[in-house]
Amino acid sequence: MAEVLDRTGARTVEAADVISGARERIDSLDDRIIGLVQERMAVSAVIQEARIASGGRRVNLSREMEVLGHFRDALGKPGTSLAMTLLELCRGRI
């Protein structure tokens, strides 16, 4: 049991059980988030291909500003950083 306490940083068995269960849930959520990011990347590639094929630019800056605003409004300032990371993953560096 000492190993579980050490691994979770908890000082009681009860707290270690709560932490272990919550970490399993976080791991599951992280897997879902990764899957959603991969799906977003694929959809973004379709959009970019269509835009370029029609003679447009690869990136639409006004749309990116909308995305940044949406994340900022929902998550605060850190949301902007998260959105920038997503945009970079989906369209590459500008």
KOLGU-4560 file (N, C-alpha, C; in nm, 3 decimals, padded with zeros to 5 digits):
<recs>
<n_xx: 00.082 n_yy: -00.120 n_zz: 00.000 ca_xx: 00.000 ca_yy: 00.000 ca_zz: 00.000 c_xx: 00.087 c_yy: 00.126 c_zz: 00.000 mol: A seq: 1 type: MET>
<n_xx: 00.205 n_yy: 00.116 n_zz: 00.057 ca_xx: 00.295 ca_yy: 00.232 ca_zz: 00.059 c_xx: 00.327 c_yy: 00.278 c_zz: -00.083 mol: A seq: 2 type: ALA>
<n_xx: 00.334 n_yy: 00.181 n_zz: -00.177 ca_xx: 00.361 ca_yy: 00.218 ca_zz: -00.316 c_xx: 00.250 c_yy: 00.305 c_zz: -00.374 mol: A seq: 3 type: GLU>
<n_xx: 00.125 n_yy: 00.271 n_zz: -00.344 ca_xx: 00.011 ca_yy: 00.349 ca_zz: -00.393 c_xx: 00.013 c_yy: 00.489 c_zz: -00.333 mol: A seq: 4 type: VAL>
<n_xx: 00.044 n_yy: 00.496 n_zz: -00.205 ca_xx: 00.052 ca_yy: 00.627 ca_zz: -00.139 c_xx: 00.164 c_yy: 00.711 c_zz: -00.200 mol: A seq: 5 type: LEU>
<n_xx: 00.278 n_yy: 00.649 n_zz: -00.225 ca_xx: 00.390 ca_yy: 00.721 ca_zz: -00.286 c_xx: 00.354 c_yy: 00.767 c_zz: -00.428 mol: A seq: 6 type: ASP>
<n_xx: 00.292 n_yy: 00.678 n_zz: -00.504 ca_xx: 00.259 ca_yy: 00.709 ca_zz: -00.643 c_xx: 00.157 c_yy: 00.823 c_zz: -00.654 mol: A seq: 7 type: ARG>
<n_xx: 00.065 n_yy: 00.833 n_zz: -00.559 ca_xx: -00.039 ca_yy: 00.935 ca_zz: -00.566 c_xx: -00.003 c_yy: 01.061 c_zz: -00.489 mol: A seq: 8 type: THR>
<n_xx: 00.091 n_yy: 01.049 n_zz: -00.398 ca_xx: 00.124 ca_yy: 01.163 ca_zz: -00.312 c_xx: 00.026 c_yy: 01.180 c_zz: -00.197 mol: A seq: 9 type: GLY>
<n_xx: -00.068 n_yy: 01.086 n_zz: -00.185 ca_xx: -00.168 ca_yy: 01.092 ca_zz: -00.078 c_xx: -00.108 c_yy: 01.046 c_zz: 00.054 mol: A seq: 10 type: ALA>
<n_xx: -00.175 n_yy: 01.084 n_zz: 00.162 ca_xx: -00.128 ca_yy: 01.043 ca_zz: 00.295 c_xx: -00.221 c_yy: 00.941 c_zz: 00.359 mol: A seq: 11 type: ARG>
<n_xx: -00.336 n_yy: 00.915 n_zz: 00.293 ca_xx: -00.427 ca_yy: 00.813 ca_zz: 00.344 c_xx: -00.467 c_yy: 00.721 c_zz: 00.229 mol: A seq: 12 type: THR>
<n_xx: -00.508 n_yy: 00.601 n_zz: 00.264 ca_xx: -00.554 ca_yy: 00.505 ca_zz: 00.164 c_xx: -00.678 c_yy: 00.558 c_zz: 00.093 mol: A seq: 13 type: VAL>
<n_xx: -00.767 n_yy: 00.621 n_zz: 00.168 ca_xx: -00.889 ca_yy: 00.675 ca_zz: 00.109 c_xx: -00.856 c_yy: 00.781 c_zz: 00.003 mol: A seq: 14 type: GLU>
<n_xx: -00.766 n_yy: 00.870 n_zz: 00.036 ca_xx: -00.727 ca_yy: 00.974 ca_zz: -00.060 c_xx: -00.658 c_yy: 00.912 c_zz: -00.181 mol: A seq: 15 type: ALA>
<n_xx: -00.575 n_yy: 00.810 n_zz: -00.159 ca_xx: -00.506 ca_yy: 00.743 ca_zz: -00.269 c_xx: -00.607 c_yy: 00.679 c_zz: -00.363 mol: A seq: 16 type: ALA>
<n_xx: -00.714 n_yy: 00.620 n_zz: -00.307 ca_xx: -00.819 ca_yy: 00.560 ca_zz: -00.391 c_xx: -00.889 c_yy: 00.666 c_zz: -00.475 mol: A seq: 17 type: ASP>
<n_xx: -00.920 n_yy: 00.779 n_zz: -00.415 ca_xx: -00.986 ca_yy: 00.888 ca_zz: -00.489 c_xx: -00.894 c_yy: 00.937 c_zz: -00.601 mol: A seq: 18 type: VAL>
<n_xx: -00.770 n_yy: 00.959 n_zz: -00.569 ca_xx: -00.673 ca_yy: 01.010 ca_zz: -00.668 c_xx: -00.654 c_yy: 00.910 c_zz: -00.780 mol: A seq: 19 type: ILE>
<n_xx: -00.640 n_yy: 00.782 n_zz: -00.747 ca_xx: -00.621 ca_yy: 00.680 ca_zz: -00.851 c_xx: -00.740 c_yy: 00.675 c_zz: -00.945 mol: A seq: 20 type: SER>
<n_xx: -00.861 n_yy: 00.680 n_zz: -00.890 ca_xx: -00.981 ca_yy: 00.680 ca_zz: -00.973 c_xx: -00.990 c_yy: 00.803 c_zz: -01.060 mol: A seq: 21 type: GLY>
<n_xx: -00.958 n_yy: 00.917 n_zz: -01.003 ca_xx: -00.963 ca_yy: 01.043 ca_zz: -01.078 c_xx: -00.857 c_yy: 01.044 c_zz: -01.188 mol: A seq: 22 type: ALA>
<n_xx: -00.742 n_yy: 00.988 n_zz: -01.161 ca_xx: -00.637 ca_yy: 00.982 ca_zz: -01.264 c_xx: -00.677 c_yy: 00.892 c_zz: -01.380 mol: A seq: 23 type: ARG>
<n_xx: -00.745 n_yy: 00.783 n_zz: -01.349 ca_xx: -00.796 ca_yy: 00.697 ca_zz: -01.457 c_xx: -00.894 c_yy: 00.774 c_zz: -01.545 mol: A seq: 24 type: GLU>
<n_xx: -00.979 n_yy: 00.853 n_zz: -01.482 ca_xx: -01.074 ca_yy: 00.935 ca_zz: -01.558 c_xx: -01.001 c_yy: 01.039 c_zz: -01.643 mol: A seq: 25 type: ARG>
<n_xx: -00.898 n_yy: 01.102 n_zz: -01.587 ca_xx: -00.818 ca_yy: 01.199 ca_zz: -01.662 c_xx: -00.751 c_yy: 01.132 c_zz: -01.781 mol: A seq: 26 type: ILE>
<n_xx: -00.694 n_yy: 01.014 n_zz: -01.760 ca_xx: -00.631 ca_yy: 00.941 ca_zz: -01.870 c_xx: -00.730 c_yy: 00.913 c_zz: -01.981 mol: A seq: 27 type: ASP>
<n_xx: -00.851 n_yy: 00.875 n_zz: -01.944 ca_xx: -00.956 ca_yy: 00.849 ca_zz: -02.042 c_xx: -00.994 c_yy: 00.978 c_zz: -02.116 mol: A seq: 28 type: SER>
<n_xx: -01.009 n_yy: 01.086 n_zz: -02.042 ca_xx: -01.039 ca_yy: 01.216 ca_zz: -02.104 c_xx: -00.927 c_yy: 01.259 c_zz: -02.198 mol: A seq: 29 type: LEU>
<n_xx: -00.803 n_yy: 01.240 n_zz: -02.156 ca_xx: -00.689 ca_yy: 01.276 ca_zz: -02.242 c_xx: -00.692 c_yy: 01.197 c_zz: -02.372 mol: A seq: 30 type: ASP>
<n_xx: -00.725 n_yy: 01.068 n_zz: -02.364 ca_xx: -00.736 ca_yy: 00.988 ca_zz: -02.486 c_xx: -00.844 c_yy: 01.043 c_zz: -02.578 mol: A seq: 31 type: ASP>
<n_xx: -00.956 n_yy: 01.083 n_zz: -02.521 ca_xx: -01.064 ca_yy: 01.142 ca_zz: -02.602 c_xx: -01.021 c_yy: 01.275 c_zz: -02.663 mol: A seq: 32 type: ARG>
<n_xx: -00.953 n_yy: 01.357 n_zz: -02.584 ca_xx: -00.906 ca_yy: 01.486 ca_zz: -02.634 c_xx: -00.809 c_yy: 01.465 c_zz: -02.750 mol: A seq: 33 type: ILE>
<n_xx: -00.716 n_yy: 01.372 n_zz: -02.735 ca_xx: -00.619 ca_yy: 01.344 ca_zz: -02.842 c_xx: -00.693 c_yy: 01.300 c_zz: -02.968 mol: A seq: 34 type: ILE>
<n_xx: -00.793 n_yy: 01.214 n_zz: -02.952 ca_xx: -00.871 ca_yy: 01.170 ca_zz: -03.067 c_xx: -00.944 c_yy: 01.285 c_zz: -03.134 mol: A seq: 35 type: GLY>
<n_xx: -00.999 n_yy: 01.375 n_zz: -03.055 ca_xx: -01.069 ca_yy: 01.491 ca_zz: -03.111 c_xx: -00.972 c_yy: 01.586 c_zz: -03.182 mol: A seq: 36 type: LEU>
<n_xx: -00.853 n_yy: 01.604 n_zz: -03.125 ca_xx: -00.752 ca_yy: 01.688 ca_zz: -03.191 c_xx: -00.712 c_yy: 01.627 c_zz: -03.325 mol: A seq: 37 type: VAL>
<n_xx: -00.693 n_yy: 01.496 n_zz: -03.327 ca_xx: -00.659 ca_yy: 01.429 ca_zz: -03.453 c_xx: -00.771 c_yy: 01.444 c_zz: -03.555 mol: A seq: 38 type: GLN>
<n_xx: -00.895 n_yy: 01.434 n_zz: -03.510 ca_xx: -01.010 ca_yy: 01.455 ca_zz: -03.600 c_xx: -01.012 c_yy: 01.599 c_zz: -03.650 mol: A seq: 39 type: GLU>
<n_xx: -00.985 n_yy: 01.695 n_zz: -03.562 ca_xx: -00.982 ca_yy: 01.836 ca_zz: -03.602 c_xx: -00.874 c_yy: 01.859 c_zz: -03.707 mol: A seq: 40 type: ARG>
<n_xx: -00.759 n_yy: 01.795 n_zz: -03.688 ca_xx: -00.649 ca_yy: 01.809 ca_zz: -03.784 c_xx: -00.691 c_yy: 01.758 c_zz: -03.922 mol: A seq: 41 type: MET>
<n_xx: -00.761 n_yy: 01.647 n_zz: -03.926 ca_xx: -00.806 ca_yy: 01.590 ca_zz: -04.053 c_xx: -00.908 c_yy: 01.682 c_zz: -04.121 mol: A seq: 42 type: ALA>
<n_xx: -01.001 n_yy: 01.736 n_zz: -04.045 ca_xx: -01.101 ca_yy: 01.827 ca_zz: -04.102 c_xx: -01.034 c_yy: 01.954 c_zz: -04.151 mol: A seq: 43 type: VAL>
<n_xx: -00.938 n_yy: 02.005 n_zz: -04.075 ca_xx: -00.865 ca_yy: 02.124 ca_zz: -04.117 c_xx: -00.791 c_yy: 02.100 c_zz: -04.248 mol: A seq: 44 type: SER>
<n_xx: -00.734 n_yy: 01.981 n_zz: -04.265 ca_xx: -00.664 ca_yy: 01.949 ca_zz: -04.390 c_xx: -00.760 c_yy: 01.953 c_zz: -04.508 mol: A seq: 45 type: ALA>
<n_xx: -00.882 n_yy: 01.905 n_zz: -04.489 ca_xx: -00.983 ca_yy: 01.910 ca_zz: -04.596 c_xx: -01.014 c_yy: 02.054 c_zz: -04.632 mol: A seq: 46 type: VAL>
<n_xx: -01.030 n_yy: 02.138 n_zz: -04.532 ca_xx: -01.060 ca_yy: 02.281 ca_zz: -04.556 c_xx: -00.944 c_yy: 02.346 c_zz: -04.631 mol: A seq: 47 type: ILE>
<n_xx: -00.822 n_yy: 02.321 n_zz: -04.587 ca_xx: -00.706 ca_yy: 02.382 ca_zz: -04.652 c_xx: -00.694 c_yy: 02.338 c_zz: -04.797 mol: A seq: 48 type: GLN>
<n_xx: -00.715 n_yy: 02.209 n_zz: -04.822 ca_xx: -00.707 ca_yy: 02.158 ca_zz: -04.959 c_xx: -00.811 c_yy: 02.223 c_zz: -05.048 mol: A seq: 49 type: GLU>
<n_xx: -00.934 n_yy: 02.236 n_zz: -04.997 ca_xx: -01.039 ca_yy: 02.299 ca_zz: -05.076 c_xx: -01.009 c_yy: 02.445 c_zz: -05.102 mol: A seq: 50 type: ALA>
<n_xx: -00.958 n_yy: 02.514 n_zz: -05.001 ca_xx: -00.928 ca_yy: 02.656 ca_zz: -05.016 c_xx: -00.816 c_yy: 02.676 c_zz: -05.119 mol: A seq: 51 type: ARG>
<n_xx: -00.710 n_yy: 02.596 n_zz: -05.111 ca_xx: -00.597 ca_yy: 02.607 ca_zz: -05.204 c_xx: -00.640 c_yy: 02.568 c_zz: -05.345 mol: A seq: 52 type: ILE>
<n_xx: -00.719 n_yy: 02.462 n_zz: -05.357 ca_xx: -00.765 ca_yy: 02.417 ca_zz: -05.489 c_xx: -00.850 c_yy: 02.523 c_zz: -05.558 mol: A seq: 53 type: ALA>
<n_xx: -00.917 n_yy: 02.605 n_zz: -05.479 ca_xx: -01.002 ca_yy: 02.710 ca_zz: -05.537 c_xx: -00.924 c_yy: 02.839 c_zz: -05.563 mol: A seq: 54 type: SER>
<n_xx: -00.792 n_yy: 02.835 n_zz: -05.536 ca_xx: -00.710 ca_yy: 02.953 ca_zz: -05.560 c_xx: -00.693 c_yy: 03.041 c_zz: -05.439 mol: A seq: 55 type: GLY>
<n_xx: -00.743 n_yy: 02.996 n_zz: -05.325 ca_xx: -00.733 ca_yy: 03.076 ca_zz: -05.202 c_xx: -00.603 c_yy: 03.048 c_zz: -05.129 mol: A seq: 56 type: GLY>
<n_xx: -00.588 n_yy: 03.117 n_zz: -05.019 ca_xx: -00.471 ca_yy: 03.100 ca_zz: -04.933 c_xx: -00.492 c_yy: 02.982 c_zz: -04.840 mol: A seq: 57 type: ARG>
<n_xx: -00.384 n_yy: 02.924 n_zz: -04.795 ca_xx: -00.391 ca_yy: 02.810 ca_zz: -04.704 c_xx: -00.454 c_yy: 02.847 c_zz: -04.570 mol: A seq: 58 type: ARG>
<n_xx: -00.430 n_yy: 02.970 n_zz: -04.523 ca_xx: -00.475 ca_yy: 03.014 ca_zz: -04.391 c_xx: -00.572 c_yy: 03.130 c_zz: -04.407 mol: A seq: 59 type: VAL>
<n_xx: -00.679 n_yy: 03.127 n_zz: -04.327 ca_xx: -00.777 ca_yy: 03.236 ca_zz: -04.323 c_xx: -00.764 c_yy: 03.303 c_zz: -04.187 mol: A seq: 60 type: ASN>
<n_xx: -00.693 n_yy: 03.415 n_zz: -04.184 ca_xx: -00.661 ca_yy: 03.479 ca_zz: -04.055 c_xx: -00.785 c_yy: 03.528 c_zz: -03.980 mol: A seq: 61 type: LEU>
<n_xx: -00.888 n_yy: 03.574 n_zz: -04.051 ca_xx: -01.007 ca_yy: 03.620 ca_zz: -03.980 c_xx: -01.076 c_yy: 03.503 c_zz: -03.910 mol: A seq: 62 type: SER>
<n_xx: -01.076 n_yy: 03.386 n_zz: -03.973 ca_xx: -01.133 ca_yy: 03.268 ca_zz: -03.909 c_xx: -01.050 c_yy: 03.228 c_zz: -03.787 mol: A seq: 63 type: ARG>
<n_xx: -00.918 n_yy: 03.238 n_zz: -03.798 ca_xx: -00.833 ca_yy: 03.205 ca_zz: -03.684 c_xx: -00.859 c_yy: 03.298 c_zz: -03.566 mol: A seq: 64 type: GLU>
<n_xx: -00.885 n_yy: 03.425 n_zz: -03.595 ca_xx: -00.918 ca_yy: 03.519 ca_zz: -03.488 c_xx: -01.048 c_yy: 03.480 c_zz: -03.420 mol: A seq: 65 type: MET>
<n_xx: -01.145 n_yy: 03.430 n_zz: -03.496 ca_xx: -01.270 ca_yy: 03.381 ca_zz: -03.437 c_xx: -01.243 c_yy: 03.264 c_zz: -03.342 mol: A seq: 66 type: GLU>
<n_xx: -01.159 n_yy: 03.171 n_zz: -03.386 ca_xx: -01.125 ca_yy: 03.055 ca_zz: -03.304 c_xx: -01.056 c_yy: 03.100 c_zz: -03.176 mol: A seq: 67 type: VAL>
<n_xx: -00.960 n_yy: 03.190 n_zz: -03.188 ca_xx: -00.890 ca_yy: 03.241 ca_zz: -03.070 c_xx: -00.987 c_yy: 03.307 c_zz: -02.972 mol: A seq: 68 type: LEU>
<n_xx: -01.077 n_yy: 03.387 n_zz: -03.024 ca_xx: -01.177 ca_yy: 03.454 ca_zz: -02.940 c_xx: -01.269 c_yy: 03.356 c_zz: -02.871 mol: A seq: 69 type: GLY>
<n_xx: -01.309 n_yy: 03.253 n_zz: -02.943 ca_xx: -01.398 ca_yy: 03.151 ca_zz: -02.887 c_xx: -01.332 c_yy: 03.081 c_zz: -02.768 mol: A seq: 70 type: HIS>
<n_xx: -01.207 n_yy: 03.041 n_zz: -02.785 ca_xx: -01.135 ca_yy: 02.973 ca_zz: -02.677 c_xx: -01.107 c_yy: 03.069 c_zz: -02.561 mol: A seq: 71 type: PHE>
<n_xx: -01.072 n_yy: 03.193 n_zz: -02.591 ca_xx: -01.046 ca_yy: 03.292 ca_zz: -02.485 c_xx: -01.174 c_yy: 03.316 c_zz: -02.404 mol: A seq: 72 type: ARG>
<n_xx: -01.287 n_yy: 03.331 n_zz: -02.474 ca_xx: -01.412 ca_yy: 03.357 ca_zz: -02.405 c_xx: -01.453 c_yy: 03.239 c_zz: -02.317 mol: A seq: 73 type: ASP>
<n_xx: -01.426 n_yy: 03.118 n_zz: -02.363 ca_xx: -01.465 ca_yy: 02.999 ca_zz: -02.288 c_xx: -01.369 c_yy: 02.964 c_zz: -02.175 mol: A seq: 74 type: ALA>
<n_xx: -01.239 n_yy: 02.990 n_zz: -02.196 ca_xx: -01.138 ca_yy: 02.941 ca_zz: -02.102 c_xx: -01.048 c_yy: 03.048 c_zz: -02.043 mol: A seq: 75 type: LEU>
<n_xx: -01.069 n_yy: 03.173 n_zz: -02.080 ca_xx: -00.982 ca_yy: 03.279 ca_zz: -02.032 c_xx: -00.853 c_yy: 03.285 c_zz: -02.110 mol: A seq: 76 type: GLY>
<n_xx: -00.759 n_yy: 03.363 n_zz: -02.060 ca_xx: -00.633 ca_yy: 03.383 ca_zz: -02.131 c_xx: -00.562 c_yy: 03.254 c_zz: -02.169 mol: A seq: 77 type: LYS>
<n_xx: -00.557 n_yy: 03.152 n_zz: -02.081 ca_xx: -00.492 ca_yy: 03.027 ca_zz: -02.121 c_xx: -00.561 c_yy: 02.961 c_zz: -02.242 mol: A seq: 78 type: PRO>
<n_xx: -00.688 n_yy: 02.990 n_zz: -02.261 ca_xx: -00.760 ca_yy: 02.937 ca_zz: -02.377 c_xx: -00.700 c_yy: 02.985 c_zz: -02.507 mol: A seq: 79 type: GLY>
<n_xx: -00.649 n_yy: 03.107 n_zz: -02.507 ca_xx: -00.585 ca_yy: 03.161 ca_zz: -02.627 c_xx: -00.461 c_yy: 03.079 c_zz: -02.662 mol: A seq: 80 type: THR>
<n_xx: -00.383 n_yy: 03.045 n_zz: -02.562 ca_xx: -00.263 ca_yy: 02.963 ca_zz: -02.585 c_xx: -00.301 c_yy: 02.825 c_zz: -02.636 mol: A seq: 81 type: SER>
<n_xx: -00.405 n_yy: 02.768 n_zz: -02.578 ca_xx: -00.451 ca_yy: 02.637 ca_zz: -02.623 c_xx: -00.497 c_yy: 02.644 c_zz: -02.769 mol: A seq: 82 type: LEU>
<n_xx: -00.572 n_yy: 02.748 n_zz: -02.803 ca_xx: -00.620 ca_yy: 02.765 ca_zz: -02.940 c_xx: -00.503 c_yy: 02.782 c_zz: -03.037 mol: A seq: 83 type: ALA>
<n_xx: -00.402 n_yy: 02.859 n_zz: -02.997 ca_xx: -00.285 ca_yy: 02.876 ca_zz: -03.083 c_xx: -00.216 c_yy: 02.743 c_zz: -03.109 mol: A seq: 84 type: MET>
<n_xx: -00.206 n_yy: 02.661 n_zz: -03.007 ca_xx: -00.145 ca_yy: 02.529 ca_zz: -03.024 c_xx: -00.228 c_yy: 02.444 c_zz: -03.118 mol: A seq: 85 type: THR>
<n_xx: -00.360 n_yy: 02.445 n_zz: -03.102 ca_xx: -00.446 ca_yy: 02.371 ca_zz: -03.192 c_xx: -00.433 c_yy: 02.420 c_zz: -03.336 mol: A seq: 86 type: LEU>
<n_xx: -00.432 n_yy: 02.550 n_zz: -03.353 ca_xx: -00.418 ca_yy: 02.606 ca_zz: -03.489 c_xx: -00.287 c_yy: 02.564 c_zz: -03.551 mol: A seq: 87 type: LEU>
<n_xx: -00.181 n_yy: 02.568 n_zz: -03.472 ca_xx: -00.050 ca_yy: 02.527 ca_zz: -03.525 c_xx: -00.049 c_yy: 02.378 c_zz: -03.561 mol: A seq: 88 type: GLU>
<n_xx: -00.110 n_yy: 02.297 n_zz: -03.479 ca_xx: -00.118 ca_yy: 02.154 ca_zz: -03.510 c_xx: -00.198 c_yy: 02.129 c_zz: -03.639 mol: A seq: 89 type: LEU>
<n_xx: -00.302 n_yy: 02.208 n_zz: -03.658 ca_xx: -00.394 ca_yy: 02.185 ca_zz: -03.769 c_xx: -00.348 c_yy: 02.246 c_zz: -03.901 mol: A seq: 90 type: CYS>
<n_xx: -00.278 n_yy: 02.358 n_zz: -03.896 ca_xx: -00.239 ca_yy: 02.425 ca_zz: -04.020 c_xx: -00.090 c_yy: 02.440 c_zz: -04.036 mol: A seq: 91 type: ARG>
<n_xx: -00.015 n_yy: 02.405 n_zz: -03.932 ca_xx: 00.129 ca_yy: 02.424 ca_zz: -03.936 c_xx: 00.165 c_yy: 02.564 c_zz: -03.897 mol: A seq: 92 type: GLY>
<n_xx: 00.294 n_yy: 02.592 n_zz: -03.895 ca_xx: 00.340 ca_yy: 02.727 ca_zz: -03.860 c_xx: 00.317 c_yy: 02.819 c_zz: -03.980 mol: A seq: 93 type: ARG>
<n_xx: 00.288 n_yy: 02.944 n_zz: -03.946 ca_xx: 00.270 ca_yy: 03.044 ca_zz: -04.052 c_xx: 00.404 c_yy: 03.107 c_zz: -04.081 mol: A seq: 94 type: ILE>
</recs>
